[in-house]
Amino acid sequence: MTSQTTIDTTGSGGKAPATPSGATPGKGLRGHPWLTLITVAVGVMMVALDGTIVAIANPAIQKDLGATFAQVQWITNGYFLALAVSLITAGKLGDRFGHRQTFLIGVVGFAAASGAIGLSDSIALVVTFRVLQGLFGALLMPAALGLLRATFPAEKLNMAIGIWGMVIGASTAGGPILGGVLVEHVNWQSVFFINVPVGVLAVVLGVWILLDHRAENAPRSFDILGIALLSAAMFCLVWALIKAPEWGWGDGRTWAFIIASVVGFALFAFWETKVREPLIPLALFRSVPLSAGVVLMILMAIAFMGGLFFVTFYLQNVHGMSPIDAGLHLLPLTGMMIVGSPLAGAMITKVGPRIPLAGGMALTAIAMYGMSTLETDTGSGIMSVWFALLGLGLAPVMVGATEVIVGNAPMELSGVAGGLQQAAMQIGGSLGTAVLGAVMASKVDSDLADNWTKAGLPPLTPEQEHQASEAVQVGVPPVAPGTPDAIAAKITGVAHDTFISGMSAASLVAAGVAVVAVLVAFLTKRGENAGAGAGAAHI
């Protein structure tokens, strides 16, 4: 049955008569699809940018606030943890109370938390407000997808999601460039203060442009126990992935949290079959295309986020580039995502998602294999080829997997579907960093001692070898102060060669993940409900 939408024509959150699919939701600028896209893109840009821009600022924050390395890690971990745990619940809030209101609250909270971080004078406050950033970002992201789903007619939705994916990809890849400029030429606080005027712009546009679309048969109650169980399960899973590199994959604590996560998900699934209005109707996953879209998004994020994690260390610590130079070397990736996303949207509209998704993951696999061949002296031209190919491969997946997930969900669950899409990406990113990090650590541990001995360097104690291994895993030569230049050069050569072997192994694993994703892509298809409830405003 085709869903109907209830539209707030006053901007106050009140209900207007239900508008059937294909009706014009409003006149003038309010509710205009392309202006809606611009508005949500401004908000989404803040959240995506903050996923990577802060990494460049971390050393400056550590020095200014006297923080330990573990404390600085939580600047990033706290943000991703809050974001991943809250996304599906936040999507449900949008379905219940309206995506316009949820989006605006998310933007205001995110910008306010950003400003508070810039004013913070302790690492505890920075981490606290980063967690708040993640919570408000979780409100914003699914609401943006819900607004696009409700505003665009079916024949234009893929193009809109393509541009939306382009904004996320470009913001994620462009974060290190902008972060490097701000940290080097202003201060670390400016990395957060920049979100305040962007947030103000998004709120002004949102109040002026956005319409409140709500499905008539959206659930009216909340599955509180379901929210608690899902949040606990997600927390345990993401926590285990975050702490595994520190604790070790064989550590009892890592497995305790993984087992707790599995139990939590099992209890959540059981409860969802009993409750009257579940948080996630498990019938959603009877849709093979939707389930395949979620799996595909996870696999894509493992290959992309995990692979990109080591590339930044390769550029800065092996090639000795500044943060700005490293960011500029990633421009081929960003540029191809910007060019490829709308083109992918148009292609998916014409031929469906299967071929573009499978082709995109095949290109991603080739690019990751190419990155496994990088050496310490590889030139910028060769690097650019692989980075560009990666961006070209990711573009159709960012667009197509999103359309498959959201398009195959009922209109009244578009927020939950958007939360699923974003949660899959966050979990995949965390999983990619953790798993590929374990591959890197294992390879470095197995090769370092042998390479060290072959170079004729003095033997290391077990403690020294452990410390050297940790440094080499991020491409840093473990050269002690006062080391003679000849010895320092040998240590640097060993460190870089060992890091390259570890990065090569991790890249090959990422390529294998991408190959599996090619097969999963063939299980997808165009969303049967893509047009349900979509407005047909003049475009």
Residue, then its C-alpha position, 0 to 999 in steps of 0.5 A: m500500500t502506498s504510504q501517505t505523508t502528513i506535511d507541516t506547511t506552517g513550519s511549526g510542527g503542526k499537521a496538515p491534511a495527508t498528502p497522497s504520493g504524487a501531490t505537490p507538498g507546497k508552493g514556493l521555496r518551502g519543500h523544494p526538493w533541491l533546496t531541501l537537498i542543499t539544506v540537509a547537505v550543509g548539516v550532514m557535512m559537519v558530521a562527516l567532516d568531524g569524523t576525520i578533521v579532528a585526527i589532524a588536531n589531536p597532536a595539538i590538543q594533546k600538547d595544549l591540554g597535557a593529555t595522555f595518548a589514551q585520553v586523546q584516542w577518546i576524542t575520536n572513540g567517544y564520538f564514533l561510539a556515541l554516533a554508532v550506538s544512537l543512530i537507529t534510535a535517532g532514526k526512530l525519533g525522526d519517524r515518530f516526531g518528524h524528520r524536520q524537527t529531529f534534523l534541526i535539533g541535531v544541527v543545533g546540538f551539534a553546533a553548540a557542542s562544537g563551540a563548547i569543545g573550542l572553549s574547553d580547557s581540559i581533556a575531560l570536557v573535550v571528550t564529554f562534548r565530543v560524545l554529545q557531538g556524536l549523539f546530536g550527529a546521530l539525530l541529524m544523519p537519518a533525518a537527512l535521509g528521511l527528508l530526501r526520501a519524502t521530498f524527492p519523487a522516485e525518478k529523482l531520488n537516486m540522483a539526490i542520494g548520489i549528491w548526498g553521498m558525494v557530500i559525505g565522501a568529500s567531507t570525510a576525505g577532505g577533513p585532513i586538508l581543512g584540519g591541516v590548514l586550520v591547525e597550522h595557520v589558526n589553532w586547534q580550537s578553530v577545527f571545532f569553532i568552524n561548525v558554529p557558523v555552518g550550523v547557524l546556516a543549516v538552521v536558517l535554511g532548515v527553518w526556511i526550506l524544510l517541510d515536516h514529512r510524516a508517514e500516517n501509519a508511523p508508530r506512536s509508541f517507543d520500544i524502551l526495552g528494545i532501545a536499551l537492548l540494542s544500545a547495549a549490544m551496539f556499545c559492547l560491539v563497538w567498545a570491543l572493536i575500539k579496545a581490541p588493538e590495545w587489549g589484543w584479540g586473544d584477551g578475555r576482556t575483548w571476547a567478553f564484550i564480543i560475547a555480551s554483544v552477541v547475547g544483547f543482539a539475540l535478546f533484542a531480536f527475541w524481544e522485537t518479536k514480542v513487542r507490539e511496536p518494535l524499534i526495528p521490525l525484523a520483517l525488514f530483514r526478510s527483504v534480501p535486497l535490504s539485508a544485502g545493502v546493510v552487509l554491503m555497506i559494512l563491507m565497503a566501510i571495512a575496505f574504505m575506512g580501514g585502508l584509508f587509516f593506514v594511507t594517512f600514516y604512509l603519506q605523513n610518516v613514511h613520505g614525510m608529508s605535512p598534514i596539508d600535503a597529505g590531504l592534497h595527495l588524497l584529492p584524486l580520491t575526493g575528486m572522483m567521489i565528487v564526480g562519480s556520485p551524481l553520475a552513479g545516481a543517474m546510472i542506478t536510476k537507468v539500469g538499477p543498482r546491481i551492476p553499478l554496485a558490483g562494478g564499484m566494489a570490483l574497482t575498489a578491490i583493484a584499487m586496494y590491491g594496487m595500494s598493496t604494491l606501494e613502496t617507500d619511494t612510490g611517486s605521487g603519480i602512481m599513488s594518485v592512480w590508485f586513490a582515484l580508482l578507489g574514489l571512482g569505485l566507492a561512489p556508486v556504492m555510497v549511493g546505491a547501497t543507501e538507496v537499496i536500504v532506504g528504498n526497500a523499507p516502508m516509508e514510515l520506517s525511513g528514519v530507521a532505515g537511514g539509521l541502519q545505513q549509517a550504523a552499518m557504515q560506522i560499524g564497518g569503519s570501526l571493524g575495518t580499523a580494528v581488523l586491518g589494524a590487527v593484520m598490520a600488528s601481526k605482520v609487523d611483529s613477525d617481520l620486525a625482529d628479522n629485518w632488524t637483525k638483517a640490517g645489523l642493528p643491535p639486538l632489542t630486549p623484549e620490552q624495546e621490541h614491543q615499543a619499537s613494534e608499536a611505533v613501526q605500526v604507524g610508520v614512525p622509526p623508533v630512533a632514540p635521541g642521540t642515535p648516530d646518523a648512520i644507525a638512525a638511517k638504518i633504523t628508519g629504513v627497517a621501520h619503513d620497510t616493515f610498515i610497508s609490508g604490514m600495510s601491504a598485507a592489510s590492503l590485500v585483506a581489504a581487497g579480499v573484503a571488496v571481492v566478497a562485496v562484489l558477490v553481495a552486490f548481486l543480491t541487491k535490487r531497486g527499492e520496491n517502495a522507493g516512490a512511496g510517499a515521495g513528493a512530486a514537487h516541481i523540480 
